[in-house]
């Protein structure tokens, strides 16, 4: 479910938890810090599990045309 400490060390290049955390932040990966001070990274975060699609912005151009007296 989560990467092991040795996998975190290989991923970040660091053994010290604070350095791991700094490197994970620079990678933009989601993680949390457990009570022991070590970061926890879900395996799916690395293995490319389900990824959310970026939300697109709605196209309001039709509303602008209607507001100007033009038909959409």
Phi, psi and omega in degrees: 000317179241154175295146177282168178299319180294325176292322176296321178296318179292319181295314186268333185085009182233153175258330183283130183305317182296325177288322176301314182299314179300317181291319178299320177297319181294333177281345182077022180273146176277138179200169170225160181257124180280173182299335179278358177091354180268144178287150176241124180241125177295137180303325180295335178296327182267320186280001176073044176298207180298125179247140178286138175284142177299137180284129179271157179273142179293151179265108182264011184298325179296323179293324178295321180294318180295321180295335179267011180084008178261150176280146179282000000 
